Amino acid sequence: MKKLLTLLVFTVVATATLSLTACGTTVTEVEQAELNQGWYYGYEASPKTGTPEDWIWLEDESAGKSKWIEPPVTEMLDY
């Protein structure tokens, strides 16, 4: 019975992991280079882990490249 339960738990976890990856909801860690430049491309619903709390999400429908961005960087952008 214990082996069956272990196998069931493993199957559920593996299935959930595959589902999240297939849906594109895998969250990655923000890289130091992205922090240094002050922005990275990303979706509003899934900011990268480690994104500073003061960063804002900017939607760019015309280019289709929405970004998470550090507020002072927005002053330099040509939106």
C-alpha positions in Angstrom: 0.0 0.0 0.0 2.9 2.4 0.9 4.5 1.8 -2.5 1.2 2.5 -4.3 0.7 5.7 -2.4 4.3 6.8 -3.2 3.8 6.1 -6.9 0.5 8.0 -6.9 2.1 11.1 -5.3 5.0 11.0 -7.7 2.6 10.7 -10.6 0.5 13.7 -9.4 3.6 15.8 -8.9 5.1 14.9 -12.3 1.8 15.6 -14.1 1.4 19.0 -12.3 4.9 19.9 -13.3 4.4 19.0 -16.9 1.1 20.8 -17.0 2.6 24.0 -15.7 5.5 23.8 -18.1 3.2 23.1 -21.0 1.0 26.1 -20.1 4.0 28.4 -20.1 3.6 29.3 -16.5 7.1 28.2 -15.4 8.5 31.1 -13.4 12.2 31.6 -13.7 14.7 33.6 -11.5 15.5 37.2 -12.6 19.1 37.3 -13.8 21.7 39.7 -12.5 22.2 41.1 -16.0 18.4 42.0 -16.1 18.6 43.7 -12.7 21.6 45.7 -13.9 19.9 46.8 -17.1 16.7 47.6 -15.2 14.2 45.6 -17.3 13.3 42.3 -18.9 10.6 41.0 -21.3 7.8 39.2 -19.6 4.1 38.7 -19.0 2.1 40.6 -16.4 0.8 37.5 -14.7 4.2 35.8 -14.3 7.0 38.1 -13.2 10.2 36.3 -12.6 11.2 35.3 -9.0 13.3 38.0 -7.5 11.8 40.8 -9.4 12.0 43.9 -7.2 8.7 45.0 -5.7 8.9 48.5 -7.1 9.3 47.3 -10.7 6.2 47.9 -12.9 4.9 46.0 -15.9 4.5 48.0 -19.2 2.4 46.6 -22.0 3.6 47.3 -25.5 0.8 46.0 -27.8 2.4 47.5 -31.0 5.6 45.5 -30.6 4.2 42.6 -28.6 7.1 42.9 -26.2 5.8 43.8 -22.8 8.4 44.4 -20.0 8.9 44.4 -16.3 10.9 47.5 -15.7 12.5 49.6 -12.9 10.6 52.9 -12.5 13.5 55.3 -13.2 14.2 53.5 -16.5 10.7 54.4 -17.7 11.7 58.0 -17.8 14.4 57.2 -20.4 12.1 55.1 -22.6 10.7 56.4 -25.9 7.2 55.0 -25.4 
